[in-house]
């Protein structure tokens, strides 16, 4: 059995000098990660990459609940995509709130700066 998780990633690019640098233009990619089932329990699954060494399950595996609304990975690609969309929508909401807060603080700071001059 396989489990799936979509994630947005952005890779660094090579400069003319051969150094890795952040791209000046956003270039995110949507990637699908596949996890193998190591063990199934009554309440969930232990998943991870490759094969597991007996007796060393917890150090390399991730536990996923069978009943939770939000999970690390899902048993179908469609559920994984829906999970990614919900995570990303929540992230956008949080970042918009932080941006509004930062703009308000900058406005207050600039106003204070003018009164102190």
N, C-alpha and C positions, 0 to 999 in steps of 0.2 A: 504494500500500500504506500502511496506517495502523498505528501503534503506540499502545499504551494503557498508562496508569499511573494507579492509584488512589492518592489521598492523602487523609488526614484533615486538615481545616482547621477553624479556629475564628476567626470574624470578630469584631471589636470591635463594640460597640453604641454608640448615641448616648445621651449623658446628657441631663438636662433642659436643660443649658446649650448643648447642641449639640456638645459635645466627644466624641471617640471615647474610650471607656473599655473596659477588660476586663470581661467579663460576670462577675457574682458566681456565676452558675449555669453550669456547663460546657454548651456547646452545639456540640459538634463535628458536622461534616457530612462525609460521604464523597463525594468528587468524582472524576470520571473526566476525565483529561486525554488529549487526542488529539495525536499527533505525526505529521508527514508524513515519508515516506521521501525523503531527498535523494539518497543514493547507496548502492548495495550493493557490498560488496567480498567477497573470498573468505572472510574471517574474521568479517565483521559488517556492520552498517548504520550510516550516518550519518543521524540523524533530527533534527527540529526543527519549529518553527512556520513557516507561510507558505512563501515561496520563498527560495531561496538565491542570493546574488550570486556569479557565477562568480569563482573565485580567492579567495574569502573563506569557504571551507567551515568551517575550524576555529574561527573566532570565534563562530559562531552555532549550530553543530550539536553534537549529543551522539553519541558513538560507542557502539553497543550490540553486544556479542559475539553471535555465532550459537550458540555452544556453552556459554556460562557458565550455571551454575545460578542465580546471582543476576544480574538485569539491571535496568537503569534502567527500561526499558519493554518490553512484550511485544507480539507480533503479534496476540494475541487478548485479548478482554476477560476471558475465563475465566482465562487464565494471569496476567493482570495482577491479578485479584482474589486468586488464590492467592498471588502474590508479596506483595501488600499484607498479607494475613493472616499470612504468615510473618514479614514485617518487624515487624508490630505485636506478634505474640507474643514475638519476641525483645526488642523494646523493653520490654514489660511485665516480662519476666524480669529485665532489667537494672535497671529502676526498682524492682522489688521488692527486689532485692539491695541497692541503694543505700539504700532506706528502712530495711531491717533494720540496715544499717551505721550510719545516722544515729541510729536509736533506741538502739542499743548505746552509741554515743558520748555521746548525751545522758544516758543513765543513768550512765555513768562520770563525766561532768562534774558532774551533780547530786550524786553520791556524794562527789566530791572537794570540791565546794562546801560540803557539810555538815561535812566533816572540817576545813576551813580556818576555819570560823566559830567 
